[in-house]
Amino acid sequence: MALEAVAGGLGTIPAIALVGALGVGSQWLAWRMQMPAIVLMLAAGILIGPVAGVLEPHAVFGDFLSPLISVAVAVILFEGGLTLNLKQLGDARAGVLRLVLVGAPLGWLLSSLALRYGAGLSWETSVVFGGIMIVTGPTVIAPLLRQARLQRRPAALLQWEAIVNDPIGAMAAVVAFQAVLALRGVDEAGFGGMAAGIVFAAILGYGMARAVVWMFRNALAPEYMKVPLLFTAVLLAFAVSDMVLHESGLLAVTVMGLVIANADLPSFEELRRFKEQATVLLVSGLFILLSASLDFAVFGQLTWRAVLFLVMVVLLARPLTVLMSLVGSNIPRNERLLVAFTGPRGVVLVAVAGLFGERLVAAGVADGALVGPLAFALVAATVILHGFTLAPAARLLGLSGGESPGVLLVGGSRFTLALAEALRRADIPVLVADPNRANLQMARAQGIPTYYGDILGEAAEHTIELLEYRTVLAATDNDAYNTLVVANLAPEFGRNHVFRLTRSKESQSSHALPPSLSGRSIGEGRTFRNLEAAIEAGKSIRLTRLTAEFDFDRWRAMEPDAEILATVLPNKELIYGSEVPRGTKTQLGLLHLSAGRNGAQGSQVGQPPD
């Protein structure tokens, strides 16, 4: 009774606040617990909706709910289009083309067969819903990729397929629905009008994108107006296109994002970062709203054939679509298997399926009412399944970023060579990058992995599996470049995982930088020249392992002058700086700068350093 009272008094503003808090809170909790965020959001929505009755989205938002969801999906697809930079495709290009050109129609066919013979739907409903099932959900793929830390190529295959096939799935449903109406003799725009609407959507998206690019390149918009202008242009393209042909707005905004992503705009990164943050909020809100809108009574219409349908989709339709599409391609077997058994569906499927289900019922197709509950069942099943299995499957197939968090050292020098050797003794993957080949000679001679080139260049994105590395240390002899590395890589790795050496004039107020640029430094105030001089003078970077018998205090008594660079946690993660975590019963390791050159052997567990 209390919950019903709360539900009855819940206004629009409290409902929005509740949805935001649960959505973002679920994402944060998932990050802390290393769990799939989508699963927690789904559970939170069901809990406050059909279980507790605290939130009833249709009662709170009324007729505004459907357009709200449509606009949010449009913005999400546009942001997805912004990530589709053709230069970043690399060796995944051929696989993506096959998954789009071959996989989309093949997936349509196999999904329709699963609906017809698995769920037992009519051919009319099966063909319409089968077209919608082409989509694999960018709203689900993006959070899963962040959590699973896949290698570059399989991640690109899943991401591109999800984003590009989303509008294709919507257009396939439009085509199939138009065919159903034609067969039933209903007077509609016809295939000619439908084709014209699809062409119009593509041209509108391209034209709007070119207009935005032209304005931004010619400084016709101030910096503070760029994001509002872009957001307005997206809404305008979506609305105008959707007025001409229902669901064609998804195609328009995807094309728009793709064109802008490949226009090489100087301000592109700022635009993309904002859209990413907006998308996190929208995805969170949409999953909460859709799962809270669920009506358990509707699922009473489903029979055991719904389970058969889910099994056929997950174990037959999806794997066959991918494996047949990639036959003869250069994609390795393990990557094909991972993509083949990863096909989560998301918000777009539920939103579009619900709309077409209602239209099928209105057109006289009775089992169109089953499209909505089947769509939600498919989303729930695939989100839970792939949310918990993608990361383990990637590790099993050798396609994840690695168990041990690696360290990327920018700058080849005596100091970084000594640090790399110490990190290797701790079994931590390490890579030394430098645009000067001569600076990498010593590291190569010691068998340490190196990268010759600018770590901020496009070639590095295509060559280095950045997911192998958790932290970055900018340690070149150029303070300005170190600052540039920190500022550019902080959004990618997180500001708590990007470090630099102390700048030579950092203590002077006239040379101080704002926190957004300066980043975090290591080495107790030592600059590049100080550290190089210390190594030349005979000091070394040593690894000492601490145990209950040989604890920090005993080590400090034996090494009073040692400078702590980082603490190695039991999970191989590094905490840079001199502060050592206390009160832990597990084994720690210390990376420190100490006198003597005998640190190459490190120290034994539970024993003082050599």
Secondary structure, 3 states (H helix, E strand, C coil): CHHHHHHHHCCHHHHHHHHHHHHHHHHHHHHHHCCCHHHHHHHHHHHHHHHCCCCCHHHHHHHHHHHHHHHHHHHHHHHHHHCCCHHHCHHHHHHHHHHHHCHHHHHHHHHHHHHHHHHCCCHHHHHHHHHHCCCCCHHHHHHHHHHHCECHHHHHHHHHHHHHHHHHHHHHHHHHHHHHHHHCCCCCCHHHHHHHHHHHHHHHHHHHHHHHHHHHHCCCCCHHHHHHHHHHHHHHHHHHHHHHCCCHHHHHHHHHHHHHHCCCCCCHHHHHHHHHHHHHHHHHHHHHHHHHCCCHHHHHHCCHHHHHHHHHHHHHHHHHHHHHHCCCCCCCHHHHHHHHCCCCCCHHHHHHHHHHHHHHHHCCCHHHHHHHHHHHHHHHHHHHHHHHHHHHHHHHCCCECCCCCEEEEECCCHHHHHHHHHHHHCCCCEEEEECCHHHHHHHHHCCCCEEECCCCCHHHHHHCCHHHEEEEEECCCCHHHHHHHHHHHHHHHCHHHEEEECCCCCCCHHHCCCHHHHCEEECCCCCHHHHHHHHHCCEEEEEEEECCCCCHHHHHHHCCCCEEEEEECCCCCEEECCCCCCCCCCCEEEEEEEECCHHHHCCCCCCCCC
